[in-house]
Amino acid sequence: MRLRRTVAAVVVGSVSFGTVACDDGPDSRDETRRPSAATTRAAVALGTGVVRGVVSFNGTPPEAEEVPAGKCHASSDPVTVAPVTVSDAGRLKDVVVYVKDAAPAGVLTPGPAVLDQVDCQYVPHVLAVRVGQVLTVKSSDPTLHNVHTLAVDNAGVNFGMTGAGQSRDLTFEVPERVRVKCDVHPWMTAHVYVLDHPYFAVTATDGSYEIRAMPAGEHTLVFSHPFLGDRERNVTVGGGEAAVPVEANLMFQRQ
C-alpha cells in the first residue's frame, strides 16, 4: 500500500482523517493494493492482548452520489452512494485496522463472510477476510448484476447474477486488497481486504474497532480507508492472562 503518512510515536487521542492530506481516492482508479507483506510464513501462536479504539473524520466529507428511485430495479428506493461515511459525532465507518507485516498466525476457523447486493449497493462497502476464508457473494436484487473483482495477486473473477437469492462462494489465496465492482451499475463498488493473519478489524458506524488475541510486543497498526488512504501508528501490547487492553485512539492531524 502507498502510505500517506507514518508516525512512530504512540499518542493517546482520536484518529481523524482529513480530506486535505489525501490524494484522489482509489475508487476513481482500477487498481488494487496489498494490505500485508508478511516476511515469514512460519505460523505463530495467538496472544491475549486487545487493541481497541475509535476512528474519527476531520474535514468536510466528499460529495455523495444520489441514485434515483427505480434506477436499480423497478421497485428500488433512492440510495445515497457516499465514498466516506461519517456519523453525526464525526466517527468514521469502513476503516480497516490491521497489524502490518504480521506473520501468519492461528488456525483458520471463521465462517463465511458475506457480501450482499442490495438496491444496487454492495453491503458492506468494506470488509476484511482471511486467506482461504469463504466469501459468499449474494444478490438480494431482482435485477442483473455482474461481480467483477479487480485482483492482481489473486485470480480475478467476473460473473453475472440475474436475480435475488443467487450466491457464489469465493476464496483468496494471498493477501491483497481487492476492489469489486458491477459493470452494469457503475456506482457499485466494494473493497475486500485479504489478510493472512487474524489481527484486524473494520470500524463500525460509531468509528469503533477492537482487535483481540494480539501477541505481546510492539506492533505497527495500519488504518486504511479506500478513499482517504492509509495511516500508521505504533502500539505496545502486554502479555499474560491479565493483559491490559490498549486504547489506540490516535489523532491524525491534517497536513
N, C-alpha and C positions, 0 to 999 in steps of 0.2 A: 504494500500500500504506500502511496505517496503521503508523507507526513507533512501537515501544515505547520505544526509547532511541537516542540519537545521541551519539557521542563523536568529537571531531575529532582527537585526538592519536593517533599511531601508537605502539603498545605491543607489545613482544615478550612473548609468553606463550602461553596456550592459550585457545581460545574455549570458554566454558562457559555453557550455557543453564540457567537455574534456573526452576522452576515458580512461585516466589514472585512473580516480576516479570511473569507472563503473565496476560492475561485468558482468558476462555473461548476454546477453540481454534476455528478456522474450521470444523473437522469437524462442529461442532454447529449450523452455520448454512448455509443455501443461499445462499452469496454467493461472488463472485469479486473478485479484486483485480488491478490492473495491476502487473506487476513492473518495468516500464520506462516512462518518459515522455520519450523522446528529443525534443530540441528542434529537431533538424535532420534532414533526410532525405538530406543530401549524404554519399555514401559516402567513407570514409577508408581509408587503407592499413593493413594488418595490421602489427604491430610484431614485435619479437623478445624482449620481456620475458616472464618467467614469474613468476606468483604462486602460491604453494602453502602449505599449512598443514594443521592438524588442528583439528577442532571437538570439544569435549568437553561433557558434560552435568553440571551441578552441582545435585543435589537428588534427590528420590525420584520415579521415573517414575510417571506416572498409571497407574491400574489398567487392565489389558488385559481384553478380552472373550474368553471361551473359547467356541468354536463346536464342539459335539459332533460326533463321527464320524457320517456319514450325513446330516448336516443340509444339505449342499450337494447331494450325489447319493448313490446307494446305496453306492458303494464309496469315498466320500471319507473321509480321515483327519480326526481333530480338528485344528483350527487355532487359533492364538492371534492375535487381532487387537489390535495394540498401537499407540496413537497416537504413541508415542515408542519408538524402537529404540536401545538403549544397549548397548555391549559390556561385558564384564567389567572392562575397563580404563577404563570411563567415557567411551568415544568415541561420538559421536552420528552416526547414519546419517541420510540423507534431508534434509540441509540443502542448499538451492540457494544457491550463492555466485555473485554476478554483479556486473558493473560497473553502477553506477547512472547513468542518463542518458547512456549511451554513444551516439554517433552510429552509424547502421547501417554495417557495415564488412564488407569481404571478399565473395568470391563464394560463393554457397550451394552447397557441394559435399558435405555429409554425406549418407549414405544414409538409408534409412528408420529411424526409431526404432520400437520395438516395445512395446506394452502388452498383456500377456497376461492371461488369466483362468484361474487355477489353483486348484482346490479352493475356489472362490468367494472368491478374493482377487485383487486387481489386482497384477500383478508387472511392473515395480516399483511401489511405492506412490507414489513421487515421481520425476518425470523432467522434463527440460528439452529443448526443441526450438527450432529457428529458425523464424521466419516463413517460410512456404512449404515447409518440410521435411515430408516424408510421415511421418505417424504411423500405423503399421499396428496396428490393434486386432484381436486374435485371441482365440479361445477354445480352451482345452485341456480343457474340461469337457464331459462328456456330459449336459448339462442346459441349461435355458433361462436365458439372461441377457438383460438389456437394458442397453445402453450409453447413458447419459444424461449429456450434457455440459452443465454449468450455466454457459454462456458469456454474457457481456454484450456485449462489443465484437466478438466473432466470432459467426458463425451457430451456434446450438445445434443438436445432433442428439440423437435418441432412437430407437435402432433395436434390434431383437432379434437374438439369436444362439441357435440351437436345438440346436447340437451341436458336438463337438470338431472342430477343423480349419477352421472358418469364420473368415473375416477380412474386414476392411474398412479402406480407407485414408482417412485424414482429413488435412486441412491447415488451417492457421490463417493469417489474413490480416494480423492486427495483434497487437502484444504484449498479453498478458493472462495472468493466472493462472486456469486453468480447472479447476474441480472436476469429477470424473467419478464417477458413482455407478451402482449397479444397484438399481432399484426392487424387483426380485424378491428380492434378498438385501440387506437394508438395512445390514448391516455392511460391505459392499464399498464402498470409496472409493479414489480416486486423485487426484493433483494434477499437472497438466501446466502447467509454466511456459513460456510462449511469449515468446521474445525476438527482437529484430531485429538482434542482433549476436552474435558468437561468443565473447564474453568471459564464460563461465560454466562452472560445474562442479557436480556433485552429490556430496556426501560419501559415501564407501564405508562398509562395515561398521566399518572401523577409524577412521572420522572424517576420513580424509584427502581432500584435493582438490587439483587443480592446474589453473590456467588458463594457457594458452600463447598466444603471438602477441600479447601485450599491447603497445600503443603506449607509448612513453616518456612520462613525465609523472606528474602527480598524479591519483589516481582514488579514488572512493568505492566501497568494496565493500559490498554488502548480503548479509547472512547471513539467509536466510529459511527457516523451518520451518513447515509448515502448521498445527501445533498450538501451537508455542511462540512464534510471531511472528517479528518482524524485528529485526535489529541492524545497525548500520553501523560501518565503520572506514575510515579513510583510509590509502592506501599511496602510495609514490612509486616508480615503475618507471623503471629506467635504460634507455638505448638502446644501439645498436651491436651488432655481431655477438657480442661477448663480454659481453653484459648479464648481470649477476649476478642469479640468482633471488631474489625477495623472499619471505621467510618471514613470512607473515601469520598467525601463531599468536597471536591476540588473546584476552585474558581478558575474558569477560563476567561482571561481578560481579552477585550477587543484589541486588535492591532491597528 
